[in-house]
Amino acid sequence: MFQVRRFLFLAVLGVTACAHVVVEERLVPSTTEWERVVDTNNYNPKEISHILDMGKVELYVYLNHYQTSYRGSEVIGLEVSKEPNPNLDKGNVFVIKMGVRGRVNTQEYSFSPYNVSVELNGAKSSMKYQPITVLKTERSVVCDFDYDGQAWGTNSEKMENKILNISKAKVDDKFDCFNLVYELDNPKLNKLSISFENTLLPLNKKKIYFNPKKIKWIRSN
């Protein structure tokens, strides 16, 4: 009887203590350029912010490209499985989910999202890309990607006007959200930055950079 109880106890403990672990290598936005010092830390998702204070405006910036460097399962801290070939999010379609939120309550400002340029600075040359499509998604505290597994923008409004006037008549914490869709020749995204020249936004800096960070996700069963 004791052995049976012990077996049941360990079985229940194993099931409840099983965790799915994923380590993603993502590019996190910053107002300062990356100094090329490799960051080997694993960060909790709650330690990572995608919101930037740009003076009169706050930006929410999140990229769809990432690399999975580890994926496996652990039981009570012991590795029990690991995928041999972690996935890399490949392809030349590059999407930024971006939110714009004014910090001055009654200020109205204009935004030209088609002028948000992605700059890839390689060893021998630099390339600049403009969005091929801008999708206006739902206003939210956290902006979302509108991708149904096959196409972008199923539940969004495709922006035809090049300039959007954004009013801040009421106080709330929501961003005006967009999906900016690009086609890039280099999916590795080395030395990526985004320029806001000619976007009309009242920003105190016209360029943001991206720092590579390892983000560790743990989901318990």
Residue pairs with C-beta under 8 A, 6 or more apart in sequence:
13 76
14 75
14 76
15 221
16 220
16 221
17 75
17 76
17 220
18 73
18 74
18 75
18 80
18 220
18 221
19 73
19 74
19 75
19 218
19 219
19 220
19 221
20 72
20 73
20 218
20 219
20 220
20 221
21 70
21 71
21 72
21 73
21 74
21 216
21 217
21 218
22 68
22 70
22 71
22 216
22 217
22 219
23 42
23 68
23 69
23 70
23 71
23 214
23 215
23 216
23 217
24 66
24 67
24 68
24 69
24 214
24 215
24 217
25 66
25 67
25 68
25 69
25 212
25 213
25 214
25 215
26 48
26 63
26 66
26 212
26 213
26 215
27 63
27 65
27 66
27 189
27 192
27 210
27 211
27 212
27 213
28 48
28 49
28 50
28 210
28 211
28 212
28 213
29 50
29 52
29 59
29 61
29 208
29 209
29 210
30 52
30 208
30 209
30 210
30 211
31 52
31 54
31 205
31 208
31 209
32 209
33 193
33 209
34 191
34 209
34 210
34 211
34 212
38 212
39 211
39 212
39 213
39 214
40 214
41 213
41 214
42 214
42 215
42 216
43 213
43 214
43 215
43 216
44 215
44 216
45 215
45 217
48 213
48 215
50 60
50 61
50 62
51 58
51 59
51 60
52 58
52 59
52 60
52 61
52 208
54 201
54 203
54 204
54 205
55 103
55 202
55 203
55 204
55 205
56 102
56 103
56 104
56 107
56 109
56 202
56 203
56 204
57 100
57 101
57 102
57 103
57 109
57 201
57 202
57 203
58 99
58 100
58 101
58 102
58 103
58 175
59 98
59 99
59 100
59 101
59 203
59 208
60 97
60 98
60 99
60 100
60 101
60 142
60 143
60 175
60 177
61 96
61 97
61 98
61 99
61 194
61 208
62 96
62 97
62 98
62 143
63 94
63 95
63 96
63 189
63 210
64 89
64 94
64 95
64 96
64 97
64 145
64 147
65 89
65 94
65 187
65 189
66 89
67 86
67 87
67 88
67 89
68 86
68 87
68 88
69 86
69 214
70 82
70 86
71 82
71 83
71 86
71 87
72 79
72 80
72 81
72 82
72 83
73 79
73 80
73 81
73 82
74 80
90 187
91 187
92 183
92 184
92 185
92 187
93 152
93 181
93 182
93 183
94 118
94 129
94 181
94 182
94 183
94 184
94 187
94 189
95 145
95 147
95 152
95 179
95 180
95 181
95 182
96 116
96 118
96 179
96 180
96 182
96 194
97 137
97 143
97 144
97 145
97 177
97 178
97 179
97 180
98 113
98 116
98 143
98 177
98 178
98 179
98 180
99 140
99 142
99 143
99 175
99 176
99 177
99 178
100 111
100 166
100 175
100 176
100 178
100 201
101 173
101 174
101 175
101 176
102 109
102 166
102 168
104 168
105 168
105 170
105 171
106 168
106 169
107 168
108 165
108 166
108 167
108 168
109 165
109 166
109 168
109 200
109 201
109 202
110 163
110 164
110 165
110 166
110 200
110 201
111 163
111 164
111 165
111 166
111 176
111 199
111 200
111 201
112 162
112 163
112 164
112 198
112 199
112 200
113 131
113 134
113 159
113 164
113 178
113 180
113 199
114 130
114 131
114 134
114 159
114 162
115 130
115 196
115 197
115 198
115 199
115 200
116 130
116 131
116 180
116 194
116 195
116 196
116 199
117 128
117 129
117 130
117 194
117 195
117 197
118 128
118 129
118 182
118 184
118 192
118 193
118 194
119 126
119 127
119 128
119 129
119 192
119 193
119 194
119 195
120 126
120 127
120 128
120 129
120 184
120 186
120 189
120 190
120 191
120 192
121 190
121 191
121 193
122 186
122 190
122 191
127 185
127 186
128 195
129 182
129 183
129 184
130 182
131 180
131 181
131 182
132 181
132 182
132 183
133 152
133 153
133 158
133 180
133 181
134 158
134 159
134 178
134 179
134 180
134 181
135 146
135 152
135 153
135 156
135 157
135 158
135 159
135 178
135 179
135 180
135 181
136 156
136 157
136 158
136 159
136 164
136 176
136 177
136 178
137 143
137 144
137 146
137 155
137 156
137 177
137 178
137 179
138 144
138 155
138 177
139 174
139 175
139 176
139 177
140 174
140 175
140 177
141 173
141 174
141 175
142 175
143 175
143 177
143 178
144 177
145 152
145 179
146 152
146 153
146 154
146 155
146 156
146 179
147 154
148 154
148 155
152 179
152 181
153 179
153 181
156 179
159 178
163 200
164 176
166 176
189 210
192 209
192 210
193 207
193 208
193 209
193 210
194 207
194 208
195 206
195 207
196 203
196 206
196 207
196 208
197 206
